[in-house]
Amino acid sequence: MTERFFPTYGYGSTPPRAQQRIGTGGFTEYKGSASDGGGSVRLSVIDSPHDAFTAYGQLEFGTGHADEIYSARQRTFQGIHDTNGQYGQLQINPPSFIDDGWIAAWWGREYSDTGSPAYSKLFSATGVSDLNNDNPWEAITYWSRDSNIGGYIQHYAGNYYWYDNADSGSITTLLTLNSSGNLAVTGSISKGSGTFDIAHPVLEGKRLRHSFIEGPQADLIYRGTVTLGTNPTAISMDTEFGMAEGTWEALNCTPWTMAAASGEVVEWSFEGDTLTITGDEGTVCNWMVIGERHDSHMIATDCTDEEGRIVLEYDQPEPVEHIWE
């Protein structure tokens, strides 16, 4: 049913515009000619008998293509979900075509924190949902928050890249996470604690965890075992570990060395990148060289001083004010 209302004009004031009220299921449509592709704009009110929601408004933009499944839409919902309480949503979608999937350009909603499991209090999404259902949330990104699981961001993709915000020149990749789970960080990493966590190598159904080795210096450890000959044994760090000549010295400073052989006496010295060990012929000797990083990257990080040494004590950062409570 359509009713038109023409309010009384007020003397000396601008006449109000005509209003058109459309009942549930009705719509107003502005449509282009077939020769121009048949594009259209439709303003409607929808109320499906198959859900518990109240009627919602929809602004729909049709392209006129014959293979179009869904036109571009902007929808607003509000109602009562059967199990999850109050529900509200603003949904904006580009048009979708056969076999091309459905794209959610932006989608936000709010649930009350009820149901099992509890649904998110806040939700927004952007990405692609595959109509073929081989990956129903392909490349979807959303943020959620509730009392059970807390806030999180979830994104499905093969690789992830985070870049700096350079105004000119090349853009630097700050962080990369690839599909194999390998993470590369351009800068330094600060953490509360850290471990490796892997499937247990000998016990089925178990996992194995070790803590990171940490200290007040950025130490690099080089170690090995050698059998001594009649002449002093010289071990170049660059050669031993397959590095280009000069790499060890460019990377390390303040070397510390040690050599030991069970029941035997050995002597050693270190110069440049070379450890020299002297002892009886045939002696099996274990050795270790520890260097402290002092390369340009280490010096440039925020957590070191001008000499590249880690600043152990620093001022507590100012707390960040939360936007949402």
Legacy VTK file of the C-alpha trace (Angstrom):
# vtk DataFile Version 3.0
C-alpha trace
ASCII
DATASET POLYDATA
POINTS 325 float
0.000 0.000 0.000
1.333 3.433 -0.937
0.218 6.713 0.650
1.337 10.196 -0.253
1.315 12.996 2.271
1.458 16.672 1.324
1.745 18.684 4.556
0.177 22.144 4.756
2.550 24.889 3.633
3.595 27.276 6.366
3.149 30.940 5.514
6.473 32.601 4.735
8.442 29.345 5.096
9.937 26.963 2.529
7.322 24.385 1.476
8.164 20.889 2.792
8.900 18.243 0.183
6.418 15.477 -0.574
6.883 12.236 1.369
6.221 8.690 0.197
5.643 5.875 2.699
6.146 2.300 1.542
4.838 -0.728 3.383
6.899 -3.830 4.155
7.879 -5.514 0.911
7.322 -2.383 -1.171
9.991 -0.414 -2.968
10.720 2.592 -5.105
12.890 1.919 -8.153
14.745 4.192 -10.544
15.776 2.254 -13.622
17.855 3.073 -16.677
16.857 2.090 -20.195
17.757 -1.313 -21.637
19.934 0.383 -24.222
22.042 1.840 -21.411
22.480 -1.535 -19.699
19.386 -1.453 -17.503
21.092 -0.248 -14.323
18.797 0.563 -11.419
18.554 1.986 -7.922
15.951 0.519 -5.569
14.917 1.696 -2.106
12.969 -0.996 -0.260
11.860 -2.446 3.057
12.314 -6.211 3.469
10.869 -8.571 6.054
11.607 -12.270 5.583
9.154 -14.707 7.251
12.036 -17.197 7.635
13.999 -15.323 10.309
13.412 -13.684 13.694
14.521 -10.223 12.574
12.295 -7.226 12.264
11.960 -5.561 8.865
15.122 -3.967 7.525
15.835 -1.240 4.998
17.805 -1.847 1.821
19.353 0.455 -0.764
20.130 -1.623 -3.857
22.171 -0.746 -6.949
21.686 -3.054 -9.947
24.197 -3.174 -12.811
21.769 -4.627 -15.346
24.053 -7.557 -16.239
22.155 -10.763 -16.980
24.573 -12.924 -14.959
24.278 -10.799 -11.823
23.275 -12.831 -8.748
23.191 -9.994 -6.218
23.171 -6.287 -6.889
25.270 -3.885 -4.829
23.543 -3.380 -1.498
23.477 -1.341 1.634
21.353 -2.935 4.365
20.475 -2.154 7.959
19.192 -4.870 10.315
17.913 -4.879 13.824
16.011 -7.643 15.569
16.153 -10.601 17.930
18.192 -13.692 17.094
16.718 -16.998 18.300
19.628 -17.820 20.655
22.029 -14.883 20.669
20.010 -11.933 21.821
19.955 -8.420 20.353
21.303 -8.130 16.825
22.151 -5.051 14.774
24.018 -4.747 11.512
25.037 -2.397 8.709
26.059 -4.323 5.604
27.516 -2.910 2.375
28.173 -5.216 -0.594
29.431 -4.717 -4.158
27.537 -6.631 -6.892
28.149 -10.360 -7.371
28.115 -12.442 -10.543
27.811 -16.168 -11.269
30.870 -18.149 -10.048
32.606 -14.967 -8.956
31.752 -15.269 -5.275
30.200 -12.808 -2.873
32.230 -9.865 -1.639
31.512 -8.222 1.699
32.966 -4.736 1.350
32.087 -3.870 4.947
29.943 -5.600 7.501
29.418 -4.563 11.103
27.116 -5.954 13.790
26.557 -6.254 17.519
25.313 -9.221 19.534
24.519 -9.357 23.182
26.984 -11.632 24.969
24.713 -14.670 25.186
24.411 -18.045 23.563
26.820 -20.976 23.536
29.441 -20.131 22.577
28.941 -16.434 23.226
28.929 -14.348 20.056
30.908 -11.177 19.562
29.778 -7.897 21.019
31.354 -6.041 18.104
32.066 -7.364 14.643
33.308 -5.897 11.362
34.409 -7.715 8.217
35.868 -7.186 4.792
36.862 -9.759 2.198
35.515 -12.523 -0.034
33.107 -15.321 0.756
33.223 -18.083 -1.865
29.813 -19.133 -3.200
31.199 -22.538 -4.208
31.782 -23.256 -0.498
35.247 -24.728 -1.036
36.411 -21.968 1.322
33.365 -20.155 2.716
35.433 -17.434 4.400
38.132 -16.932 1.792
40.241 -13.835 2.519
37.935 -12.583 5.264
39.166 -10.180 7.935
37.272 -9.369 11.097
37.595 -8.074 14.623
35.558 -9.526 17.451
35.213 -9.163 21.189
33.292 -11.076 23.865
33.724 -12.341 27.418
34.762 -15.862 26.388
37.492 -15.379 23.795
38.469 -11.706 23.950
39.308 -9.548 20.929
41.046 -10.912 17.875
41.769 -10.314 14.204
41.465 -13.229 11.808
42.542 -13.164 8.180
42.830 -15.962 5.629
45.479 -15.461 2.944
48.579 -17.111 1.501
51.047 -14.409 2.550
50.967 -11.345 4.767
53.000 -8.155 4.372
53.264 -5.056 6.559
54.991 -1.992 5.090
56.245 1.316 6.369
54.518 4.556 5.396
57.265 6.074 3.264
56.356 9.369 1.585
58.828 8.825 -1.228
61.269 6.236 -2.520
60.951 2.504 -2.050
58.617 1.076 0.586
60.283 -1.067 3.247
58.702 -4.372 4.243
58.531 -4.256 8.037
57.107 -7.721 8.590
56.369 -10.756 6.400
54.479 -13.921 7.298
54.266 -16.484 4.513
51.999 -19.478 3.956
54.570 -21.813 5.553
54.384 -19.904 8.838
57.799 -18.246 8.421
57.979 -14.798 10.019
60.562 -12.190 8.964
60.903 -8.902 10.881
62.971 -5.994 9.587
63.419 -4.377 13.000
64.009 -5.811 16.479
61.674 -8.023 18.526
60.817 -7.425 22.176
58.847 -10.010 24.140
57.837 -11.075 27.602
59.102 -14.636 27.141
59.742 -17.071 24.319
60.033 -20.743 23.457
60.079 -23.127 20.557
57.069 -25.428 20.618
57.130 -28.486 18.331
55.618 -31.942 17.960
57.575 -34.219 20.303
60.261 -36.052 18.299
59.813 -39.397 20.154
56.520 -39.311 22.095
53.311 -39.524 20.083
50.573 -37.121 21.146
53.013 -34.911 23.065
54.715 -31.601 22.296
58.169 -30.360 23.296
59.026 -26.861 24.540
62.375 -25.122 25.284
62.924 -21.551 26.461
65.028 -19.101 24.450
68.595 -18.497 25.689
68.862 -14.843 26.733
71.378 -12.502 28.352
72.387 -8.853 28.763
74.521 -8.951 25.581
73.641 -9.710 21.966
75.937 -12.738 21.845
76.592 -14.928 18.814
77.918 -18.440 19.474
80.252 -20.392 17.190
81.409 -23.861 18.263
82.873 -27.080 16.912
85.171 -30.061 17.399
88.581 -30.609 15.805
91.302 -33.290 15.879
94.704 -31.676 16.359
97.670 -32.397 14.107
101.421 -31.974 14.447
101.161 -28.264 13.658
98.881 -25.715 15.366
95.293 -25.995 14.081
93.829 -22.754 12.685
90.045 -22.410 12.412
88.690 -19.413 10.463
85.131 -18.544 11.503
84.289 -17.328 7.990
85.592 -20.508 6.357
84.237 -22.906 8.982
80.681 -21.609 8.668
80.620 -20.815 4.954
80.561 -17.017 5.260
82.189 -14.519 2.907
85.627 -13.281 3.932
85.368 -10.461 6.465
81.834 -11.325 7.588
82.720 -12.468 11.103
84.720 -9.354 11.930
82.043 -7.065 10.457
79.405 -8.776 12.587
81.225 -9.319 15.894
83.294 -7.524 18.519
84.794 -8.418 21.968
85.369 -12.132 21.141
85.565 -14.681 23.943
87.085 -18.131 23.265
87.525 -21.480 24.954
89.040 -24.854 23.988
89.025 -28.090 25.990
90.062 -31.731 25.573
89.264 -34.360 28.188
92.467 -35.380 30.020
94.685 -33.362 27.671
96.347 -29.967 27.852
95.690 -27.563 24.967
96.504 -23.915 24.351
94.647 -21.489 22.153
94.597 -17.928 20.885
92.211 -15.843 18.785
92.989 -13.079 16.302
90.843 -11.531 13.581
88.352 -14.289 12.818
90.750 -17.199 13.466
91.019 -19.514 16.482
94.401 -21.285 16.754
94.702 -24.399 18.964
97.942 -26.202 19.933
98.211 -29.621 21.594
99.358 -33.210 21.177
98.761 -34.796 17.792
95.493 -36.765 17.666
93.879 -34.880 20.551
90.124 -34.370 20.051
89.349 -30.811 21.125
86.043 -29.003 21.596
86.074 -25.246 21.046
83.755 -22.245 21.364
83.920 -18.626 20.210
81.383 -16.042 21.426
81.138 -12.644 19.771
78.926 -9.644 20.501
76.992 -8.152 17.594
77.980 -4.656 16.512
76.804 -4.443 12.894
75.035 -1.337 11.578
71.570 -2.857 11.986
72.229 -3.634 15.652
73.446 -0.082 16.254
70.367 1.399 14.542
67.726 -0.447 16.600
65.751 1.363 19.298
66.863 -1.014 22.066
70.639 -0.356 21.762
72.985 2.563 22.405
75.299 4.283 19.922
77.788 1.409 20.297
75.167 -1.215 19.497
74.976 -2.570 23.052
71.576 -3.391 24.505
70.130 -0.754 26.855
69.046 -2.875 29.799
67.083 -0.282 31.799
64.735 2.296 30.294
61.697 4.399 31.198
58.306 2.760 31.372
56.284 3.724 28.252
53.178 5.829 28.762
50.016 3.674 28.864
47.906 3.657 25.701
44.319 4.801 26.179
41.805 2.174 25.066
39.209 3.306 22.533
36.684 0.593 23.438
35.831 -0.545 26.909
LINES 1 326
325 0 1 2 3 4 5 6 7 8 9 10 11 12 13 14 15 16 17 18 19 20 21 22 23 24 25 26 27 28 29 30 31 32 33 34 35 36 37 38 39 40 41 42 43 44 45 46 47 48 49 50 51 52 53 54 55 56 57 58 59 60 61 62 63 64 65 66 67 68 69 70 71 72 73 74 75 76 77 78 79 80 81 82 83 84 85 86 87 88 89 90 91 92 93 94 95 96 97 98 99 100 101 102 103 104 105 106 107 108 109 110 111 112 113 114 115 116 117 118 119 120 121 122 123 124 125 126 127 128 129 130 131 132 133 134 135 136 137 138 139 140 141 142 143 144 145 146 147 148 149 150 151 152 153 154 155 156 157 158 159 160 161 162 163 164 165 166 167 168 169 170 171 172 173 174 175 176 177 178 179 180 181 182 183 184 185 186 187 188 189 190 191 192 193 194 195 196 197 198 199 200 201 202 203 204 205 206 207 208 209 210 211 212 213 214 215 216 217 218 219 220 221 222 223 224 225 226 227 228 229 230 231 232 233 234 235 236 237 238 239 240 241 242 243 244 245 246 247 248 249 250 251 252 253 254 255 256 257 258 259 260 261 262 263 264 265 266 267 268 269 270 271 272 273 274 275 276 277 278 279 280 281 282 283 284 285 286 287 288 289 290 291 292 293 294 295 296 297 298 299 300 301 302 303 304 305 306 307 308 309 310 311 312 313 314 315 316 317 318 319 320 321 322 323 324
